[in-house]
Amino acid sequence: MTIFGITLSAAVIWLIIAAVCGIIEAATMGLTTIWFTGGAIIASIVAMAKFSLPIQIIVFLIVSILLIYFTRPLAKKRLKIGNEKTNVDALVGREAMVTGTIEPFGSGQAKVDGLVWSAIAKDSHTTIQKGTTVIIDRVEGVKLVVTPSEEPITK
């Protein structure tokens, strides 16, 4: 094949594809193109062995798919990709202190990490008095949904 007046063998083209995939992976760190880098390297070896282009493409696809299937889950687990909690998600399960009484069917306030949030009780019939320690069940918009860490004072 001739590109820009330079004759390139199939093996070199596969190595260029591998390099491009590697550069894209280095730039994105998304664990998407690295598997195709491996497939292109193996396809380059197959090209050096003088197999036909259709065989090279089939080897590229099979190796890439096998790498994705068998190694991507291991890499994701090992590198903990996609498992990082956001600031709000990290609040779930933590303790907070009620700074403004939470009334039934109403809201109050709770303080966590030095920040005061609007808070509502998970059980909408519960009153949670100021000074009570609560556990954050979830975050809905800008409100913490909480349950008392001890028995509710009033019900």
C-alpha positions in Angstrom: 0.0 0.0 0.0 1.3 3.5 -0.8 0.5 6.4 1.4 1.9 9.9 0.6 4.3 8.3 -1.9 5.6 5.8 0.8 5.1 2.1 0.3 4.0 0.5 3.6 3.6 -3.1 4.3 0.5 -4.5 6.0 2.5 -5.1 9.1 3.6 -1.5 9.4 0.0 -0.3 8.8 -1.2 -2.6 11.7 1.6 -1.1 13.9 0.4 2.4 13.0 -3.1 1.4 14.0 -1.8 0.0 17.2 0.1 3.2 17.9 -3.0 5.4 17.2 -5.1 3.3 19.5 -2.5 3.5 22.2 -2.3 7.3 21.9 -6.1 7.6 22.1 -6.1 5.3 25.2 -3.3 7.4 26.8 -5.3 10.6 26.1 -8.6 9.3 27.4 -7.8 6.5 30.0 -11.2 5.1 29.2 -10.1 1.4 28.8 -11.7 1.4 25.3 -9.0 1.4 22.6 -6.2 -0.4 24.5 -7.8 -3.7 23.5 -7.6 -2.8 19.8 -4.0 -2.0 20.3 -3.4 -5.6 21.3 -5.4 -6.8 18.4 -3.5 -4.7 15.9 -0.1 -5.9 17.2 -1.2 -9.5 16.8 -2.6 -8.7 13.3 0.8 -7.2 12.5 2.5 -10.4 13.4 0.0 -12.3 11.2 0.8 -9.9 8.4 4.5 -10.5 8.8 3.8 -14.2 8.4 2.3 -13.3 5.0 -1.3 -14.3 5.7 -4.0 -12.6 3.5 -5.7 -9.3 4.5 -9.0 -11.0 5.4 -7.2 -13.3 7.8 -5.4 -10.4 9.3 -8.7 -8.5 9.9 -10.3 -11.6 11.3 -7.4 -12.1 13.7 -7.5 -8.4 14.7 -11.3 -8.7 15.5 -11.0 -12.0 17.3 -8.0 -10.9 19.5 -9.6 -7.5 20.3 -12.9 -9.1 21.3 -11.2 -11.7 23.4 -9.1 -9.1 25.1 -12.2 -7.0 25.8 -14.2 -10.0 27.1 -11.5 -11.5 29.3 -9.4 -8.6 30.5 -11.6 -5.5 30.7 -13.5 -6.7 33.7 -10.3 -7.5 35.5 -8.8 -4.1 34.6 -11.9 -2.2 35.6 -11.9 -4.0 39.0 -8.2 -3.6 39.6 -8.1 0.1 38.5 -11.5 0.8 40.2 -12.7 2.6 37.1 -16.3 4.0 37.4 -16.5 3.1 41.2 -15.7 6.5 42.5 -18.5 8.1 44.5 -19.3 11.8 43.9 -19.4 14.1 46.8 -23.2 13.7 47.3 -23.1 9.9 46.9 -20.4 9.8 49.5 -22.8 11.2 52.1 -25.1 8.2 52.0 -24.6 6.1 55.2 -22.8 8.8 57.1 -23.9 10.5 60.3 -25.2 14.1 60.5 -26.4 16.3 63.4 -29.9 17.8 63.3 -29.5 21.6 63.7 -33.1 22.5 63.0 -36.0 20.2 64.2 -37.3 18.1 61.4 -41.1 18.2 61.5 -43.6 15.6 60.1 -44.3 16.3 56.4 -41.8 19.2 56.7 -38.2 19.7 56.7 -35.5 20.8 59.0 -31.8 21.1 58.9 -28.8 18.8 59.4 -25.1 19.4 59.5 -22.6 17.1 57.9 -18.9 17.9 57.3 -19.5 21.5 58.5 -22.2 22.1 55.9 -25.8 22.7 56.8 -28.3 20.9 54.5 -32.1 20.9 54.4 -33.3 17.5 55.7 -36.4 15.5 55.8 -37.2 12.3 57.7 -37.4 9.1 55.8 -40.6 8.3 57.7 -42.7 11.4 56.9 -44.6 11.1 60.2 -41.5 11.4 62.4 -40.3 14.4 64.3 -36.6 14.5 64.8 -35.4 17.0 67.5 -32.5 19.4 67.2 -29.3 17.7 68.5 -30.3 14.2 67.3 -27.7 12.2 65.4 -29.1 10.9 62.2 -28.0 8.6 59.4 -28.2 9.8 55.8 -30.3 7.4 53.7 -30.1 9.2 50.4 -29.9 12.7 48.9 -32.9 14.1 46.9 -31.9 17.2 45.1 -30.6 19.5 47.9 -32.2 17.6 50.8 -30.9 14.9 52.9 -33.3 12.0 53.7 -32.4 10.9 57.2 -33.4 8.4 59.9 -32.5 8.9 63.6 -29.5 6.8 64.6 -31.4 6.1 67.9 -35.1 5.8 68.5 -37.1 8.9 67.4 -38.0 11.2 70.2 -41.5 11.9 69.0 -43.7 10.0 66.7 
